[in-house]
C-alpha cells in the first residue's frame, strides 16, 4: 500500500546563514495492508520528520513516496497536488501526532463526529459512533461535552487517537501514540489499534514504548542501521532510545 524509495530530508536554517541540517537520507521501505511497520532509532534521527513527509506536512528533499489508494491507483505523495493530499487525508490517510491541537470551544463529541460527517455519515450515526469510541477508550460521560483544552495529557492523547481511527483509515501514521498513557488505558488503545489493523489498515508508527512496539508491530525498520530488523532484537533497548 505504501512504498518509500530513497527518501531524504534536509532543513535549511536561514537565520543561521543557510545552515543545512540533514534529517535522514535514502530511506526505503514498504508498508502493507493489515500490518504495522515500526520506525526506530535514536532520538533526533528523523523518525517523526519521516512520518510528516509521508503525511506531506513536510516535503521530502528527494525520493518518492508511492501510495496505492482505494481505487488501486498509485499516487506519488511527494509530487501530488495539494488538493489530492487533502482529499486523501479526508478519506484514507490519518495521522496521530505527539501534540493534539483542535479548534477551541469544540466538544470531544463534536471532534469525533466531524470526520464521520465529512465522509457522509448522518449526525445520528456519527453521534452514536463517537459515544461508543469514547466509552471504549475510558473517557467518561462527564467529558463528552467538555472542551479538550480542559483535559489532562492522557485524556487529550486518547481523544487524539480516537479522532484518527474513528473513520477507519486505510493508512494510519502513529507518532508515539501511547507515550502519555498509563498501563490500563494504553491497553485499551492498543486493542483498538489492533482491531483496525485486523480490518486491513496499513500502519507506520514511531514508538519509545516497549509494550507498544512489541504488542503492535509486525516489522521494524531502524533508521540508524538503514534497514529492516527483528521487532525484538533481544537487546535491552531494541528500538534504539538514547
C-alpha positions as CSV (number, residue, x, y, z in Angstrom):
1,X,0.0,0.0,0.0
2,X,2.9,2.4,0.8
3,X,6.4,2.3,-0.8
4,X,9.2,4.7,0.0
5,X,12.1,4.8,-2.4
6,X,15.3,6.5,-1.3
7,X,13.6,9.3,0.6
8,X,15.8,12.0,2.1
9,X,15.0,15.2,4.0
10,X,17.2,18.2,4.9
11,X,16.3,21.5,6.6
12,X,17.8,24.9,5.7
13,X,18.2,27.3,8.7
14,X,18.1,30.7,7.1
15,X,18.7,32.5,10.4
16,X,22.0,30.6,10.6
17,X,23.3,31.8,7.2
18,X,21.7,28.9,5.3
19,X,23.0,26.1,7.5
20,X,21.8,22.8,6.1
21,X,20.7,20.1,8.7
22,X,20.3,16.6,7.4
23,X,17.4,14.7,9.0
24,X,17.5,11.4,7.2
25,X,18.9,10.0,3.9
26,X,18.0,7.3,1.4
27,X,15.2,5.6,3.4
28,X,13.4,2.8,1.5
29,X,10.7,0.5,2.9
30,X,7.2,-0.8,2.3
31,X,4.1,-0.9,4.5
32,X,1.4,-3.5,3.7
33,X,-2.3,-3.8,4.4
34,X,-3.0,-5.4,7.8
35,X,0.5,-4.8,9.1
36,X,2.3,-2.3,11.3
37,X,5.8,-1.2,10.5
38,X,7.7,0.4,13.4
39,X,10.3,3.1,12.8
40,X,13.1,3.0,15.3
41,X,16.4,4.7,16.0
42,X,17.9,7.2,18.5
43,X,16.2,10.5,19.3
44,X,16.8,13.1,16.7
45,X,17.4,10.7,13.8
46,X,14.3,11.9,12.0
47,X,11.6,9.4,12.7
48,X,8.9,12.0,13.3
49,X,10.1,14.0,10.3
50,X,9.8,10.9,8.1
51,X,6.2,10.4,9.3
52,X,5.4,14.1,8.4
53,X,6.9,13.5,4.9
54,X,4.5,10.6,4.4
55,X,1.6,12.7,5.6
56,X,3.0,15.6,3.4
57,X,3.3,18.1,6.3
58,X,6.9,18.2,5.1
59,X,8.0,17.9,1.5
60,X,10.9,15.4,1.1
61,X,14.1,16.8,-0.3
62,X,14.4,13.8,-2.7
63,X,13.0,10.4,-3.3
64,X,9.5,9.0,-3.9
65,X,6.6,8.1,-1.6
66,X,4.1,5.9,-3.5
67,X,0.7,5.2,-2.1
68,X,-1.9,2.9,-3.6
69,X,-5.4,4.3,-3.0
70,X,-8.7,2.6,-2.5
71,X,-9.3,2.5,-6.3
72,X,-6.0,0.8,-6.9
73,X,-4.3,3.9,-8.4
74,X,-0.7,4.7,-7.3
75,X,-0.2,8.3,-6.1
76,X,3.3,9.8,-5.7
77,X,2.7,11.7,-2.4
78,X,5.9,13.8,-3.0
79,X,4.6,15.2,-6.3
80,X,0.8,15.2,-5.8
81,X,-1.2,18.4,-5.9
82,X,-2.3,19.9,-2.6
83,X,-5.9,19.1,-3.3
84,X,-5.1,15.5,-3.8
85,X,-3.3,15.3,-0.5
86,X,-6.2,17.0,1.3
87,X,-8.6,14.5,-0.3
88,X,-6.5,11.5,0.8
89,X,-6.4,12.9,4.3
90,X,-10.1,13.4,4.3
91,X,-10.9,9.9,3.0
92,X,-8.0,7.4,3.5
93,X,-4.9,8.6,5.5
94,X,-4.8,9.6,9.2
95,X,-2.0,10.8,11.4
96,X,-1.7,10.8,15.2
97,X,0.8,13.5,16.2
98,X,2.6,13.8,19.5
99,X,0.6,17.0,20.3
100,X,-3.1,17.3,19.9
101,X,-4.3,20.7,18.7
102,X,-8.0,21.3,17.9
103,X,-10.3,24.3,17.5
104,X,-11.2,26.0,20.8
105,X,-14.6,25.6,22.3
106,X,-15.4,22.4,20.3
107,X,-16.6,19.5,22.5
108,X,-15.0,16.0,22.4
109,X,-18.2,14.6,20.8
110,X,-18.1,17.1,18.0
111,X,-14.4,16.5,17.4
112,X,-15.1,12.8,16.9
113,X,-18.2,13.3,14.9
114,X,-16.6,15.6,12.4
115,X,-14.5,13.1,10.4
116,X,-17.5,10.8,10.1
117,X,-19.9,13.5,8.9
118,X,-17.3,14.7,6.4
119,X,-17.3,11.1,4.9
120,X,-21.1,11.2,4.6
121,X,-22.4,9.8,7.9
122,X,-25.6,11.2,9.4
123,X,-25.3,13.2,12.6
124,X,-27.2,10.5,14.5
125,X,-24.9,7.7,13.3
126,X,-21.8,9.9,13.9
127,X,-23.0,10.7,17.4
128,X,-23.6,7.0,18.3
129,X,-20.2,6.0,17.0
130,X,-18.5,8.9,18.8
131,X,-20.1,7.8,22.1
132,X,-19.1,4.2,21.6
133,X,-15.5,5.1,20.9
134,X,-15.3,7.5,23.9
135,X,-16.7,4.8,26.2
136,X,-14.2,2.1,24.9
137,X,-11.3,4.5,25.5
138,X,-12.4,5.1,29.1
139,X,-13.3,8.8,28.6
140,X,-16.3,9.3,31.0
141,X,-19.6,10.9,30.0
142,X,-18.7,13.9,32.1
143,X,-16.0,14.7,29.5
144,X,-18.1,14.2,26.3
145,X,-19.5,17.8,26.1
146,X,-16.3,19.3,27.5
147,X,-13.6,21.2,25.6
148,X,-10.3,19.2,25.2
149,X,-8.4,22.3,26.5
150,X,-9.6,21.2,29.9
151,X,-8.4,17.6,29.6
152,X,-5.3,16.0,31.1
153,X,-2.4,15.0,28.8
154,X,-3.6,11.4,28.8
155,X,-7.2,12.3,28.0
156,X,-6.1,14.5,25.2
157,X,-3.9,11.8,23.7
158,X,-6.8,9.2,23.8
159,X,-9.1,11.7,22.1
160,X,-6.3,12.4,19.6
161,X,-6.0,8.7,18.7
162,X,-9.8,8.2,18.5
163,X,-10.1,11.2,16.1
164,X,-7.6,9.4,13.8
165,X,-9.1,5.9,13.9
166,X,-12.8,6.5,14.2
167,X,-13.3,6.8,10.4
168,X,-11.2,3.6,9.8
169,X,-8.4,5.0,7.6
170,X,-6.6,2.7,5.1
171,X,-3.2,4.2,6.1
172,X,-2.6,5.2,9.7
173,X,0.6,7.1,10.8
174,X,1.3,6.9,14.6
175,X,3.8,9.2,16.4
176,X,4.3,7.8,19.9
177,X,0.6,7.2,20.4
178,X,0.8,5.7,23.8
179,X,3.6,7.9,25.3
180,X,1.4,9.7,27.8
181,X,-1.0,6.8,28.7
182,X,-0.9,4.7,31.9
183,X,-0.9,0.9,31.5
184,X,-4.7,0.4,31.8
185,X,-5.7,3.0,29.2
186,X,-2.7,2.0,27.0
187,X,-4.1,-1.5,26.8
188,X,-7.5,-0.2,25.6
189,X,-6.0,1.9,22.9
190,X,-3.7,-0.9,21.7
191,X,-6.7,-3.1,21.4
192,X,-8.4,-0.6,19.2
193,X,-5.4,-0.1,17.0
194,X,-5.0,-3.9,16.7
195,X,-8.7,-4.2,15.7
196,X,-8.2,-1.6,12.9
197,X,-5.1,-3.4,11.7
198,X,-7.0,-6.7,11.6
199,X,-9.6,-5.0,9.3
200,X,-6.8,-4.3,6.8
201,X,-5.3,-0.9,7.6
202,X,-1.6,-0.4,6.9
203,X,0.3,1.4,9.7
204,X,3.6,3.1,10.2
205,X,4.5,4.0,13.8
206,X,7.2,5.6,16.0
207,X,7.4,4.1,19.5
208,X,9.6,4.8,22.5
209,X,7.4,2.3,24.4
210,X,8.5,-1.3,24.6
211,X,4.9,-2.6,25.3
212,X,3.5,-0.8,22.3
213,X,6.4,-1.7,20.0
214,X,6.2,-5.4,20.8
215,X,2.4,-5.6,21.0
216,X,1.5,-3.7,17.8
217,X,4.4,-4.1,15.4
218,X,4.8,-6.8,12.7
219,X,8.1,-5.4,11.2
220,X,10.7,-2.9,12.2
221,X,12.9,-0.5,10.2
222,X,15.8,1.1,12.0
223,X,16.8,4.5,10.6
224,X,20.3,4.3,12.2
225,X,21.0,0.9,10.6
226,X,19.2,1.8,7.3
227,X,17.3,-1.4,7.1
228,X,14.8,-3.9,8.5
229,X,15.4,-5.6,11.9
230,X,13.6,-8.1,14.1
231,X,10.9,-6.4,16.1
232,X,12.5,-7.7,19.3
233,X,16.2,-7.9,18.6
234,X,16.8,-9.3,22.1
235,X,18.6,-6.1,23.2
236,X,17.8,-4.2,26.4
237,X,16.5,-1.3,24.3
238,X,15.7,-2.8,20.8
239,X,14.1,0.3,19.5
240,X,17.2,2.4,19.9
241,X,16.5,5.0,22.5
242,X,19.3,7.3,23.5
